[in-house]
């Protein structure tokens, strides 16, 4: 466990403190501060009589309750957040004048909200979907929001189509189904008829769309932004978040089961990690392209359906984000936070990416309805940590009391203040890009190749990853009812790969494509999760145990696993502590009923019965078989080995058995670090 985080150092935390209140040990009052004498009964005309209008206490309580809900976000409704801080490793002055990227000694407070896109606020978290990764940097020059996703491209190129995309992917309007899923007709009809989506769909059908944890996924700003330095020189930039723990995923069967076993799986994981002091870390990376090199690529760098392959444009790692504090109140922070890609600071500017351009309109607009008016910037979570002054006034729920006579510019009565700041004083100036052209509604010719990078993505996958993509298409299109839509999708993705489409056409009863395929042979190794970091840190191991276990050995293994940063949790058929042969005891964390195998990264089987001598419980057998089928590492000692035999699990990759404490733990830790063992035969 690390040093506890010191809140007093963080300016945003100091600011939020002022708004916090705690009702414990206080007298109950109305919102007018009146102490109330009873809170259980309404005021009645007689004990058995009707409730009276006069009962202001009842009316206030009920009216407030009736108005507790606000509209959920139209997309990204289901989300969870944490506080933290960001620090740049070295000054980025050469590229940007953004103060928080110039000073390596400066810690900038941040608030990050992770989300799914399609589902409602109460939907499950392990569904197949894009994940939002939105970061608010509370800089000394104002808030900078990096409103990204865990997938580096987008479904469409022009935000004009965004309402259509979202209508197609949300539950179908006539029956309101399915929830939080794209496995239905309208989504795939949209895809087949808007083929710029091909690249993004490849990512969405890959393991990236079922992340193991918010802590184990990459983040991307998606658009091409501009960095501008203090000499006014600009570079094109793409932003990346790289997770310290690597990029890892669930398997589909596991993700679906988790939806039922723990619909809060990802928020549990995030909150628990922070509570344990296992602070999630992400490094910020930038890909930078000189202005003069804008047209050097075989794609348009402003097209949001394209990546800049990391092998061609390396990602320069420039700083670290650490999440070190859970939210205190989910509504006040997670729900009321308002992100906006247009919240920028001097040194960061936009490009003409048509998706970004319209996002710059949409986000303020949506907060007006969602948060109820134009003063949402005054909500504690949204306030900048630097002062803000202007002539905006009034509106619903205004909290600031602006004193003085003047609320207009220019003026003489207040000495023409608040006054605009010169660029040298930090005044934001837009990059003076030269623009020429005719007014048209059109897609740029340079945006018309929809399949080359989709094919590159496919080429970059390992064999297991390719198989998972085929299975994802088979599942999603298997749920589609329209034969025509199914066939259109097969024909569309024949432009990406014939192997891919032949892989799922049969499963969905469509005609395999006779022609198509792609000439693209290029691959980008950075796209495969096989090549990610593999570490055992913070992995959860379910330890299956009964009484009379070998105390010395098991305690030794557990201590060694913990020393590797692994978190073992004990699972048995009762929550009573289990007794070892040497008299020691282990507290039990879960029963087989409450601690399913899908909640763990790996299983350590010590014994599978009530004690070493009794028969294995069916629950223990199921537990181990299920973990095996999800390619998880399994370690066994003593009678645990017999359980593996009974479960039909032999000596296959990722299965570690042994009695020598040191060797067993070393091999098991390596198996855990590997995440999943795809080379295992699962029948
Ligand atoms: Fe968006 C929310 C990310 C395209 C319109 N978007 C939202 C959130 C994330 C993204 C992470 C949740 C923020 C939070 O946690 O509160 N959106 C993206 C990315 C996109 C993208 C990476 C493509 C590169 N979005 C996009 C377009 C539009 C929108 C093209 C419309 C023109 N997005 C919205 C929105 C939301 C939103 C409707 C819903 C809630 C909110 O803004 O605050 O305005």
Boltz pocket constraint, residues with backbone or C-beta under 6 A from the ligand:
constraints:
  - pocket:
      binder: B
      contacts: [[A, 73], [A, 74], [A, 75], [A, 76], [A, 79], [A, 113], [A, 114], [A, 115], [A, 131], [A, 132], [A, 133], [A, 134], [A, 147], [A, 148], [A, 149], [A, 151], [A, 153], [A, 154], [A, 158], [A, 159], [A, 162], [A, 220], [A, 221], [A, 222], [A, 223], [A, 304], [A, 334], [A, 337], [A, 338], [A, 339], [A, 355], [A, 358], [A, 359], [A, 362], [A, 363], [A, 366], [A, 367]]
      max_distance: 6.0
